[in-house]
Amino acid sequence: MVKNNTQILWRKRQITIVFALAISLGMILELVFLKHYEESLIRDVQVTVAAELAAKTSALSAAVNRRFAILQGLIAFTDAVRNHGDITMHFDEFAEGLIKTTSGIRTLIIAPNGTASLVYPQEGNEKIVGTNIFSTARPEQREALQRTLTSQQMVLNGPYQLLQGGFGLVARQSIYIEDQFWGLATMIIDMNAVFAEAGLDQQGEHTRFSLRQFDGKVFYGDEQLFQEEPLILPVLLPDGQWEFAAGPRISWTESVKHQMTVVRVLGYSILVLLLGLLYTALIWQEQLKHKVMIRTGELKEKSDELNHVVACLQASNLELEQFAYVTSHDLKAPLRAITHLSQWVEEDLSDKELSKATKEYLGLIRSRTERMEQLINGILQYSRIGRVNLEIADVDVGYLIKQVVEELMPPDDMIITIGEGMPRLQTNPTMMRQVFANLIGNGIRYRDIEKEGHISITVKDLDQYYQFKVKDNGVGIDPQFHEKVFGMFQTLAPRDKSESTGVGLTIVKKIIQYHGGTIALDSQVGQGVSVTFTWPKNFNK
């Protein structure tokens, strides 16, 4: 008795050790997976932000360079009209023509020998006329003026708050006639107009933007953004560059917090379920061992006539030991291993009198684990739709449907017809295959067994879309459930009578909506189901 108690205590310790190791390994794997998945989500967000940043950078470069071209036009005008009187005569007319199609040009100035003698428009700029730029320059402008004299390239000053009011950028370039300094051409640009043209008049809904000069001074957006590992692109200028930064409205990690919460809940739920199954199996194993030990002790007390039975029980005990070893290790495997384990249990005990209930339970384990795996796969498929980049290929829809039908292997009395005029189009073949596989598979699964099954697939050209219809003559759906069947985990048949996961039509609807299409269901009980959906001829996401 003491020996038996010692063995029981030792086995309990073994169970505790195995279970603790399982928890540790499961948590480590869970954390590794979650970290990898979080990094993947962040990369997706970075791709989206990078695309926005590239578009804004291109727009900003175009906006500023279009205005710099006006200053070049002013210099060309001065070079062409060398006589001072001619310049004065035509300056206002030429300046007006230069800026009439471009917003945000506050002032154009020609300053022979640095004296601002020609200013457009003069209204609002009266104090500038006749002033010497070199002697009246603000402290922050003097270094730029010096560079203007030593370089024949355009030199920028700012952006900063202008004396005339507003936030502006000053662009200057020296004018040389026959290699002699003649004067300065100056243009004052309203940066708010530039920002508006480039789409920067307001921050993005989910993305922040900031601009800083090459010396590090931030003149647009939040200065803190440059401390948060933003994406940065240069905006090239005649005398240097600006740094254009972009990042999420919140931190990279916080931007994927919602998705990670969903994945964490799902992952921990699966881990708890697996650990629960493992613990149940270990306890069941221990109970079996305990019962066998008791029975073996009783049999040893019987007569020699029962020796053969004792030997059989000992052999059975050895088999159970081997089974326990397999159970304690393989239950750590993914969900699919649970299905295999139930098959091994049924095979190992095939020579015993298994009750009908036991066989049903083993079948339920397999069906439930298979359904769980399908549910997980369905949820992951559902979450990936619009977030990843799709491979677009030339798809022969008729040939794709034939492949789907062959893979589904419909029964011999099920007739499936593919209508004429099936198109070729540029789209993602995998998603289109998923749509047809789910709809045709439903027609096969929910057929009316009392009559010959029939499924037809037809197409109609609708200008920018194709309208496909998948129609069957199955059991049909009551109209009150038409919206319900598109919901997540929704099935019309009881769970114990159908192995449907309830995510197929949900995935179909999201795929079609992601492609900009629509889906509608028409059905009555006993009159089959007709599903109509539209698919774009050209998919550009």
NUDRENZA-592459 format. One record per residue (C-alpha): residue in one letter; x, y, z; chain. Coordinates in Angstrom, 1 decimal. Example, Ala and Ser with C-alpha at 12.3 -4.5 7.8 and 13.67 -1.06 7.14 Angstrom:
2
PT,resn,x,y,z,chain
PT,A,12.3,-4.5,7.8,A
PT,S,13.7,-1.1,7.1,A
END
This chain:
541
PT,resn,x,y,z,chain
PT,M,0.0,0.0,0.0,A
PT,V,2.9,2.3,0.9,A
PT,K,4.5,1.4,-2.4,A
PT,N,1.3,2.2,-4.3,A
PT,N,1.0,5.6,-2.6,A
PT,T,4.6,6.4,-3.4,A
PT,Q,3.9,5.5,-7.1,A
PT,I,0.8,7.7,-7.2,A
PT,L,2.7,10.6,-5.6,A
PT,W,5.5,10.2,-8.1,A
PT,R,3.1,10.1,-11.1,A
PT,K,1.4,13.2,-9.8,A
PT,R,4.7,14.9,-9.8,A
PT,Q,5.4,13.7,-13.3,A
PT,I,2.1,15.2,-14.4,A
PT,T,2.9,18.5,-12.8,A
PT,I,6.4,18.6,-14.4,A
PT,V,5.0,17.7,-17.9,A
PT,F,2.2,20.2,-17.6,A
PT,A,4.6,23.0,-16.4,A
PT,L,6.9,22.3,-19.3,A
PT,A,3.9,22.4,-21.7,A
PT,I,2.8,25.8,-20.3,A
PT,S,6.4,27.2,-20.6,A
PT,L,6.8,26.0,-24.1,A
PT,G,3.4,27.2,-25.1,A
PT,M,4.0,30.7,-23.7,A
PT,I,7.4,30.9,-25.4,A
PT,L,5.9,29.9,-28.8,A
PT,E,3.0,32.3,-28.3,A
PT,L,5.3,35.2,-27.5,A
PT,V,7.5,34.5,-30.5,A
PT,F,4.5,34.3,-32.8,A
PT,L,2.9,37.5,-31.4,A
PT,K,6.2,39.4,-31.8,A
PT,H,6.6,38.2,-35.4,A
PT,Y,3.0,39.0,-36.2,A
PT,E,3.3,42.5,-34.6,A
PT,E,6.4,43.3,-36.7,A
PT,S,4.5,42.1,-39.8,A
PT,L,1.6,44.4,-39.0,A
PT,I,3.9,47.4,-38.3,A
PT,R,5.6,46.7,-41.7,A
PT,D,2.2,46.9,-43.4,A
PT,V,1.5,50.2,-41.7,A
PT,Q,4.9,51.5,-42.7,A
PT,V,4.2,50.6,-46.4,A
PT,T,1.0,52.6,-46.2,A
PT,V,2.7,55.6,-44.6,A
PT,A,5.6,55.4,-47.1,A
PT,A,3.1,55.5,-50.0,A
PT,E,1.4,58.6,-48.5,A
PT,L,4.8,60.2,-47.8,A
PT,A,6.0,59.6,-51.4,A
PT,A,2.9,61.1,-52.8,A
PT,K,3.1,64.2,-50.6,A
PT,T,6.8,64.6,-51.3,A
PT,S,6.2,64.5,-55.0,A
PT,A,3.3,67.0,-54.7,A
PT,L,5.4,69.4,-52.5,A
PT,S,8.4,69.2,-54.9,A
PT,A,6.2,70.0,-57.8,A
PT,A,4.6,72.9,-56.0,A
PT,V,7.8,74.6,-55.0,A
PT,N,9.7,74.0,-58.2,A
PT,R,6.8,75.5,-60.2,A
PT,R,7.2,78.7,-58.2,A
PT,F,11.0,78.6,-58.5,A
PT,A,10.5,78.5,-62.3,A
PT,I,8.7,81.9,-62.1,A
PT,L,11.9,83.4,-60.6,A
PT,Q,13.9,82.0,-63.5,A
PT,G,11.4,83.5,-65.9,A
PT,L,11.8,86.9,-64.2,A
PT,I,15.6,86.6,-64.6,A
PT,A,15.2,85.7,-68.3,A
PT,F,13.0,88.8,-68.7,A
PT,T,15.7,91.0,-67.2,A
PT,D,18.4,89.5,-69.4,A
PT,A,16.2,90.0,-72.5,A
PT,V,15.2,93.6,-71.8,A
PT,R,18.5,95.2,-70.8,A
PT,N,17.5,98.8,-71.2,A
PT,H,16.3,100.1,-67.8,A
PT,G,13.5,102.1,-69.3,A
PT,D,12.2,99.0,-71.2,A
PT,I,12.3,97.0,-68.0,A
PT,T,10.3,99.6,-66.1,A
PT,M,7.8,99.9,-69.0,A
PT,H,7.1,96.2,-69.3,A
PT,F,7.8,94.9,-65.8,A
PT,D,4.2,95.1,-64.3,A
PT,E,2.7,93.5,-67.4,A
PT,F,5.2,90.7,-67.5,A
PT,A,5.1,90.1,-63.7,A
PT,E,1.3,89.9,-63.8,A
PT,G,1.5,87.3,-66.6,A
PT,L,4.0,85.3,-64.7,A
PT,I,1.9,84.8,-61.5,A
PT,K,-1.7,85.0,-62.7,A
PT,T,-2.0,81.2,-62.9,A
PT,T,0.0,80.5,-59.7,A
PT,S,-1.3,81.2,-56.2,A
PT,G,0.9,82.1,-53.3,A
PT,I,3.4,84.5,-55.0,A
PT,R,3.4,87.4,-52.6,A
PT,T,6.0,89.7,-54.3,A
PT,L,8.3,89.8,-57.3,A
PT,I,11.3,92.2,-57.1,A
PT,I,14.0,93.4,-59.4,A
PT,A,16.8,95.2,-57.6,A
PT,P,19.5,96.7,-59.8,A
PT,N,22.7,97.0,-57.6,A
PT,G,20.5,95.8,-54.7,A
PT,T,18.0,98.6,-54.8,A
PT,A,14.4,97.4,-55.1,A
PT,S,13.3,99.7,-57.9,A
PT,L,10.7,97.3,-59.5,A
PT,V,8.2,95.6,-57.2,A
PT,Y,5.0,93.8,-58.2,A
PT,P,2.5,94.2,-56.9,A
PT,Q,3.2,97.6,-55.3,A
PT,E,0.0,97.6,-53.3,A
PT,G,0.9,96.4,-49.8,A
PT,N,4.6,96.6,-50.7,A
PT,E,5.1,100.4,-50.8,A
PT,K,7.7,100.3,-48.1,A
PT,I,9.9,98.0,-50.2,A
PT,V,10.1,100.3,-53.2,A
PT,G,13.5,102.1,-53.3,A
PT,T,15.0,100.3,-50.4,A
PT,N,18.5,98.8,-50.6,A
PT,I,18.2,95.0,-49.8,A
PT,F,21.7,94.7,-48.6,A
PT,S,21.4,97.5,-46.0,A
PT,T,17.9,96.7,-44.8,A
PT,A,18.2,92.9,-44.7,A
PT,R,17.1,91.2,-41.5,A
PT,P,19.8,89.3,-39.6,A
PT,E,18.5,85.9,-40.6,A
PT,Q,18.7,87.0,-44.3,A
PT,R,22.3,88.3,-44.4,A
PT,E,24.0,84.9,-44.7,A
PT,A,21.7,84.0,-47.6,A
PT,L,22.4,87.3,-49.3,A
PT,Q,26.1,86.7,-49.0,A
PT,R,25.7,83.3,-50.7,A
PT,T,23.6,84.9,-53.4,A
PT,L,26.5,87.3,-54.3,A
PT,T,29.1,84.5,-54.4,A
PT,S,26.9,82.0,-56.3,A
PT,Q,24.9,82.4,-59.5,A
PT,Q,22.4,79.8,-58.2,A
PT,M,19.1,80.4,-56.6,A
PT,V,19.4,80.8,-52.8,A
PT,L,16.5,80.3,-50.4,A
PT,N,15.9,82.0,-47.1,A
PT,G,13.3,80.7,-44.6,A
PT,P,10.6,79.7,-44.4,A
PT,Y,9.9,82.2,-41.5,A
PT,Q,7.3,84.8,-40.5,A
PT,L,7.4,87.7,-42.9,A
PT,L,7.4,91.4,-41.9,A
PT,Q,4.4,91.9,-44.2,A
PT,G,2.6,89.1,-42.2,A
PT,G,2.2,85.5,-43.0,A
PT,F,4.6,82.5,-43.3,A
PT,G,6.8,82.7,-46.3,A
PT,L,9.9,81.6,-48.2,A
PT,V,12.3,84.1,-49.9,A
PT,A,14.1,83.0,-53.1,A
PT,R,16.8,85.2,-54.6,A
PT,Q,19.3,84.9,-57.4,A
PT,S,22.0,87.3,-58.6,A
PT,I,21.6,88.7,-62.1,A
PT,Y,24.8,89.0,-64.2,A
PT,I,25.2,90.8,-67.5,A
PT,E,28.4,90.1,-69.3,A
PT,D,29.8,88.5,-66.2,A
PT,Q,29.2,91.6,-64.2,A
PT,F,26.9,91.8,-61.2,A
PT,W,23.9,93.7,-62.2,A
PT,G,21.4,93.2,-59.4,A
PT,L,19.1,90.8,-57.6,A
PT,A,15.8,89.0,-58.6,A
PT,T,13.7,88.2,-55.5,A
PT,M,10.5,86.3,-55.1,A
PT,I,8.5,86.0,-51.8,A
PT,I,6.3,82.8,-51.7,A
PT,D,3.4,82.3,-49.3,A
PT,M,4.1,78.8,-47.9,A
PT,N,0.5,78.3,-46.8,A
PT,A,-0.5,78.3,-50.5,A
PT,V,2.3,75.8,-51.3,A
PT,F,1.1,73.6,-48.5,A
PT,A,-2.4,73.8,-49.7,A
PT,E,-1.5,72.9,-53.3,A
PT,A,0.6,69.9,-52.0,A
PT,G,-2.2,68.7,-49.8,A
PT,L,-0.5,69.7,-46.6,A
PT,D,-3.0,72.3,-45.5,A
PT,Q,-4.1,69.8,-42.9,A
PT,Q,-2.6,66.7,-41.3,A
PT,G,-3.8,63.2,-42.4,A
PT,E,-6.5,61.4,-40.6,A
PT,H,-4.1,58.6,-39.6,A
PT,T,-0.7,60.0,-40.6,A
PT,R,1.4,62.9,-39.3,A
PT,F,3.8,64.9,-41.4,A
PT,S,6.7,67.3,-40.5,A
PT,L,9.2,69.3,-42.5,A
PT,R,12.5,70.7,-41.4,A
PT,Q,15.3,72.6,-43.0,A
PT,F,18.8,71.1,-43.6,A
PT,D,19.9,72.8,-40.3,A
PT,G,17.3,70.9,-38.4,A
PT,K,14.7,73.7,-37.8,A
PT,V,11.2,72.3,-38.1,A
PT,F,8.8,74.7,-39.9,A
PT,Y,5.8,72.4,-40.5,A
PT,G,4.2,69.8,-38.3,A
PT,D,5.2,68.4,-35.0,A
PT,E,8.9,68.7,-34.1,A
PT,Q,8.5,65.6,-31.8,A
PT,L,7.8,63.4,-34.9,A
PT,F,11.5,63.4,-35.8,A
PT,Q,12.3,61.7,-32.5,A
PT,E,9.9,58.8,-33.1,A
PT,E,11.7,56.9,-35.9,A
PT,P,9.7,58.4,-38.8,A
PT,L,10.0,57.6,-42.5,A
PT,I,12.0,60.5,-44.2,A
PT,L,12.3,61.6,-47.8,A
PT,P,14.3,64.5,-49.1,A
PT,V,12.6,67.5,-50.9,A
PT,L,15.4,68.7,-53.3,A
PT,L,15.9,72.5,-53.5,A
PT,P,18.2,74.6,-55.7,A
PT,D,20.6,75.2,-52.7,A
PT,G,20.0,72.1,-50.5,A
PT,Q,17.1,70.1,-49.4,A
PT,W,14.3,69.8,-46.8,A
PT,E,13.6,66.6,-44.9,A
PT,F,10.0,65.4,-45.1,A
PT,A,9.0,63.0,-42.3,A
PT,A,5.9,60.9,-41.9,A
PT,G,4.6,58.6,-39.1,A
PT,P,1.4,57.3,-37.7,A
PT,R,-0.9,59.5,-35.7,A
PT,I,0.2,57.5,-32.7,A
PT,S,3.3,55.3,-32.3,A
PT,W,4.0,52.4,-34.6,A
PT,T,3.2,49.9,-31.9,A
PT,E,0.0,51.7,-30.8,A
PT,S,-1.2,51.8,-34.4,A
PT,V,-1.5,48.0,-34.5,A
PT,K,-2.7,47.6,-30.9,A
PT,H,-6.3,46.8,-31.9,A
PT,Q,-5.3,44.0,-34.3,A
PT,M,-2.8,42.6,-31.8,A
PT,T,-5.4,42.5,-29.1,A
PT,V,-7.6,40.4,-31.3,A
PT,V,-4.7,38.1,-32.2,A
PT,R,-3.6,37.8,-28.5,A
PT,V,-7.1,36.9,-27.4,A
PT,L,-7.3,34.3,-30.1,A
PT,G,-3.8,32.9,-29.4,A
PT,Y,-4.3,32.7,-25.7,A
PT,S,-7.7,31.1,-26.1,A
PT,I,-6.1,28.4,-28.3,A
PT,L,-3.3,27.9,-25.9,A
PT,V,-5.6,27.5,-22.9,A
PT,L,-7.7,25.0,-24.9,A
PT,L,-4.6,22.9,-25.8,A
PT,L,-3.4,23.0,-22.3,A
PT,G,-6.8,22.0,-21.0,A
PT,L,-6.8,19.0,-23.4,A
PT,L,-3.3,18.1,-22.4,A
PT,Y,-4.2,18.2,-18.7,A
PT,T,-7.4,16.1,-19.3,A
PT,A,-5.4,13.5,-21.2,A
PT,L,-2.8,13.3,-18.5,A
PT,I,-5.4,12.9,-15.7,A
PT,W,-7.2,10.3,-17.8,A
PT,Q,-4.0,8.5,-18.3,A
PT,E,-3.3,8.5,-14.6,A
PT,Q,-6.7,7.2,-13.8,A
PT,L,-6.3,4.4,-16.3,A
PT,K,-3.0,3.5,-14.8,A
PT,H,-4.4,3.5,-11.3,A
PT,K,-7.4,1.2,-12.3,A
PT,V,-5.0,-1.2,-14.1,A
PT,M,-2.8,-1.4,-11.0,A
PT,I,-5.8,-2.2,-8.8,A
PT,R,-7.1,-4.8,-11.2,A
PT,T,-3.6,-6.4,-11.5,A
PT,G,-3.4,-6.7,-7.7,A
PT,E,-6.7,-8.4,-7.6,A
PT,L,-5.8,-10.8,-10.3,A
PT,K,-2.6,-11.8,-8.6,A
PT,E,-4.6,-13.1,-5.7,A
PT,K,-6.7,-15.4,-7.9,A
PT,S,-5.9,-19.0,-8.9,A
PT,D,-3.5,-20.2,-11.5,A
PT,E,-6.5,-20.4,-13.9,A
PT,L,-6.4,-16.6,-14.2,A
PT,N,-2.7,-16.5,-15.0,A
PT,H,-3.3,-16.1,-18.7,A
PT,V,-5.7,-13.2,-18.0,A
PT,V,-3.1,-11.6,-15.8,A
PT,A,-0.5,-11.8,-18.6,A
PT,C,-3.0,-10.2,-21.0,A
PT,L,-3.6,-7.4,-18.6,A
PT,Q,0.1,-6.9,-18.2,A
PT,A,0.5,-6.7,-22.0,A
PT,S,-2.4,-4.2,-22.0,A
PT,N,-0.7,-2.2,-19.3,A
PT,L,2.5,-2.0,-21.5,A
PT,E,0.4,-0.8,-24.4,A
PT,L,-1.2,1.9,-22.2,A
PT,E,2.3,3.0,-21.0,A
PT,Q,3.3,3.4,-24.7,A
PT,F,0.1,5.2,-25.4,A
PT,A,0.6,7.5,-22.4,A
PT,Y,4.1,8.4,-23.8,A
PT,V,2.7,9.3,-27.2,A
PT,T,-0.1,11.3,-25.5,A
PT,S,2.1,13.3,-23.2,A
PT,H,4.4,14.4,-26.1,A
PT,D,2.1,14.7,-29.2,A
PT,L,-0.5,16.8,-27.5,A
PT,K,2.0,19.6,-27.6,A
PT,A,1.7,19.7,-31.4,A
PT,P,-0.7,22.0,-33.3,A
PT,L,-4.4,21.3,-33.6,A
PT,R,-4.0,18.9,-36.5,A
PT,A,-2.1,16.6,-34.3,A
PT,I,-5.1,16.2,-32.1,A
PT,T,-7.0,14.7,-35.1,A
PT,H,-4.2,12.3,-35.7,A
PT,L,-4.1,11.3,-32.0,A
PT,S,-7.8,10.4,-32.0,A
PT,Q,-7.2,8.2,-35.0,A
PT,W,-4.3,6.5,-33.2,A
PT,V,-6.4,5.9,-30.1,A
PT,E,-9.2,4.2,-32.2,A
PT,E,-6.6,2.1,-34.0,A
PT,D,-4.8,1.0,-30.8,A
PT,L,-8.1,-0.1,-29.2,A
PT,S,-9.6,-1.7,-32.3,A
PT,D,-9.3,-5.2,-30.7,A
PT,K,-11.4,-4.1,-27.7,A
PT,E,-15.2,-3.9,-27.4,A
PT,L,-15.6,-0.2,-28.1,A
PT,S,-19.1,1.1,-27.3,A
PT,K,-21.0,3.1,-29.9,A
PT,A,-20.8,6.2,-27.7,A
PT,T,-17.0,5.9,-27.5,A
PT,K,-16.7,5.8,-31.2,A
PT,E,-18.9,8.8,-31.5,A
PT,Y,-16.8,10.7,-29.0,A
PT,L,-13.6,10.0,-31.0,A
PT,G,-15.3,11.2,-34.2,A
PT,L,-16.5,14.3,-32.4,A
PT,I,-12.9,15.1,-31.3,A
PT,R,-11.7,14.9,-34.9,A
PT,S,-14.6,16.9,-36.3,A
PT,R,-14.3,19.6,-33.6,A
PT,T,-10.6,20.0,-34.0,A
PT,E,-10.9,20.1,-37.8,A
PT,R,-13.7,22.7,-37.4,A
PT,M,-11.4,24.6,-35.0,A
PT,E,-8.6,24.6,-37.5,A
PT,Q,-11.0,25.7,-40.3,A
PT,L,-12.3,28.5,-38.0,A
PT,I,-8.7,29.7,-37.4,A
PT,N,-7.8,29.5,-41.0,A
PT,G,-11.0,31.4,-41.9,A
PT,I,-10.4,34.1,-39.4,A
PT,L,-6.8,34.6,-40.6,A
PT,Q,-8.0,34.7,-44.2,A
PT,Y,-10.7,37.2,-43.3,A
PT,S,-8.2,39.6,-41.5,A
PT,R,-5.7,39.6,-44.4,A
PT,I,-8.1,40.8,-47.0,A
PT,G,-6.9,44.8,-48.1,A
PT,R,-4.0,45.0,-46.0,A
PT,V,-1.6,42.8,-48.2,A
PT,N,-0.4,43.4,-51.6,A
PT,L,-2.3,41.3,-54.1,A
PT,E,-0.6,39.6,-57.1,A
PT,I,-2.6,40.5,-60.2,A
PT,A,-2.6,38.1,-63.1,A
PT,D,-4.4,37.4,-66.3,A
PT,V,-7.2,35.0,-65.3,A
PT,D,-9.3,32.8,-67.6,A
PT,V,-12.5,32.6,-65.5,A
PT,G,-14.0,29.7,-67.3,A
PT,Y,-10.8,27.6,-66.8,A
PT,L,-10.6,28.7,-63.2,A
PT,I,-14.2,27.5,-62.5,A
PT,K,-13.4,24.1,-64.1,A
PT,Q,-10.4,23.7,-61.8,A
PT,V,-12.6,24.5,-58.8,A
PT,V,-15.2,22.0,-59.8,A
PT,E,-12.6,19.3,-60.3,A
PT,E,-11.1,20.0,-56.8,A
PT,L,-14.5,19.8,-55.1,A
PT,M,-15.2,16.4,-56.7,A
PT,P,-19.1,16.6,-56.8,A
PT,P,-21.1,13.4,-56.7,A
PT,D,-22.0,11.7,-60.0,A
PT,D,-25.6,12.8,-59.9,A
PT,M,-24.7,16.5,-59.5,A
PT,I,-24.7,18.4,-62.8,A
PT,I,-22.6,21.6,-62.9,A
PT,T,-22.9,23.8,-66.0,A
PT,I,-20.7,26.7,-66.9,A
PT,G,-22.3,29.3,-69.1,A
PT,E,-20.9,30.8,-72.2,A
PT,G,-18.9,34.1,-72.4,A
PT,M,-16.8,33.6,-69.3,A
PT,P,-14.2,36.4,-69.6,A
PT,R,-10.5,36.9,-69.1,A
PT,L,-9.6,39.6,-66.7,A
PT,Q,-6.8,41.1,-64.7,A
PT,T,-7.3,40.1,-61.1,A
PT,N,-6.0,38.0,-58.2,A
PT,P,-6.7,34.4,-59.0,A
PT,T,-6.6,33.1,-55.4,A
PT,M,-9.4,35.4,-54.2,A
PT,M,-11.6,34.7,-57.2,A
PT,R,-11.0,30.9,-56.7,A
PT,Q,-12.1,31.3,-53.0,A
PT,V,-15.3,33.0,-54.0,A
PT,F,-16.3,30.3,-56.6,A
PT,A,-15.1,27.4,-54.3,A
PT,N,-17.3,28.6,-51.4,A
PT,L,-20.4,29.2,-53.5,A
PT,I,-20.2,26.0,-55.6,A
PT,G,-19.2,24.0,-52.5,A
PT,N,-22.4,25.3,-50.7,A
PT,G,-24.5,24.2,-53.6,A
PT,I,-23.0,20.7,-53.4,A
PT,R,-23.2,20.6,-49.6,A
PT,Y,-26.8,21.7,-49.3,A
PT,R,-28.3,19.8,-52.2,A
PT,D,-31.8,18.2,-52.1,A
PT,I,-31.0,14.5,-51.9,A
PT,E,-34.4,13.6,-53.2,A
PT,K,-33.7,15.0,-56.7,A
PT,E,-30.9,15.3,-59.1,A
PT,G,-28.6,18.2,-58.2,A
PT,H,-27.9,21.0,-60.6,A
PT,I,-25.6,24.1,-60.3,A
PT,S,-25.3,26.7,-63.0,A
PT,I,-22.7,29.5,-63.3,A
PT,T,-23.4,32.4,-65.7,A
PT,V,-22.0,35.8,-66.4,A
PT,K,-23.3,39.1,-67.7,A
PT,D,-21.3,42.2,-68.9,A
PT,L,-22.1,45.4,-66.9,A
PT,D,-19.7,48.0,-68.4,A
PT,Q,-16.9,48.2,-65.8,A
PT,Y,-18.0,45.0,-64.0,A
PT,Y,-18.9,41.4,-64.7,A
PT,Q,-22.0,40.1,-63.0,A
PT,F,-21.7,36.4,-62.1,A
PT,K,-24.6,34.2,-60.9,A
PT,V,-24.2,30.8,-59.1,A
PT,K,-27.6,29.1,-58.9,A
PT,D,-28.5,25.7,-57.5,A
PT,N,-31.7,23.7,-56.9,A
PT,G,-30.9,22.7,-53.3,A
PT,V,-32.8,22.9,-50.1,A
PT,G,-32.9,26.8,-50.2,A
PT,I,-32.9,29.4,-47.4,A
PT,D,-35.8,31.1,-45.7,A
PT,P,-35.8,34.8,-46.6,A
PT,Q,-35.6,35.8,-42.9,A
PT,F,-32.1,34.2,-42.7,A
PT,H,-30.7,35.9,-45.9,A
PT,E,-28.6,38.4,-44.0,A
PT,K,-27.7,36.1,-41.2,A
PT,V,-25.8,33.7,-43.5,A
PT,F,-23.3,36.4,-44.3,A
PT,G,-22.4,36.9,-40.6,A
PT,M,-19.3,35.5,-38.9,A
PT,F,-19.8,31.9,-37.5,A
PT,Q,-23.4,31.8,-38.7,A
PT,T,-24.8,28.5,-39.9,A
PT,L,-28.5,27.5,-40.4,A
PT,A,-27.9,23.8,-39.6,A
PT,P,-27.2,22.8,-35.9,A
PT,R,-23.5,22.4,-35.1,A
PT,D,-23.9,18.7,-34.3,A
PT,K,-25.4,18.1,-37.7,A
PT,S,-23.2,20.2,-39.9,A
PT,E,-19.4,20.7,-39.9,A
PT,S,-19.7,24.1,-41.6,A
PT,T,-17.6,26.7,-39.9,A
PT,G,-19.9,29.6,-40.7,A
PT,V,-17.1,31.8,-42.1,A
PT,G,-17.2,30.8,-45.8,A
PT,L,-19.9,33.3,-46.9,A
PT,T,-18.4,36.0,-44.6,A
PT,I,-15.0,35.6,-46.5,A
PT,V,-16.8,35.7,-49.9,A
PT,K,-18.7,38.9,-49.0,A
PT,K,-15.5,40.6,-47.7,A
PT,I,-13.5,39.6,-50.8,A
PT,I,-16.2,40.9,-53.2,A
PT,Q,-16.6,44.2,-51.2,A
PT,Y,-12.8,44.6,-51.1,A
PT,H,-12.8,44.4,-54.9,A
PT,G,-15.5,47.1,-55.1,A
PT,G,-18.3,44.6,-56.0,A
PT,T,-21.6,43.7,-54.5,A
PT,I,-23.3,40.4,-53.5,A
PT,A,-27.0,39.5,-53.2,A
PT,L,-28.8,36.3,-52.4,A
PT,D,-32.2,35.2,-53.7,A
PT,S,-33.8,32.0,-52.2,A
PT,Q,-36.9,30.3,-50.9,A
PT,V,-37.1,27.1,-48.9,A
PT,G,-37.1,24.2,-51.2,A
PT,Q,-36.4,26.3,-54.3,A
PT,G,-32.6,26.5,-54.3,A
PT,V,-30.3,29.4,-53.9,A
PT,S,-29.2,32.0,-56.4,A
PT,V,-26.1,34.2,-55.5,A
PT,T,-25.3,37.1,-57.7,A
PT,F,-22.1,39.1,-57.3,A
PT,T,-20.2,41.7,-59.4,A
PT,W,-16.5,41.7,-60.0,A
PT,P,-14.4,44.6,-61.6,A
PT,K,-12.9,44.1,-65.0,A
PT,N,-9.7,45.8,-63.8,A
PT,F,-8.6,45.8,-60.2,A
PT,N,-6.1,48.6,-59.2,A
PT,K,-5.8,48.4,-55.4,A
END
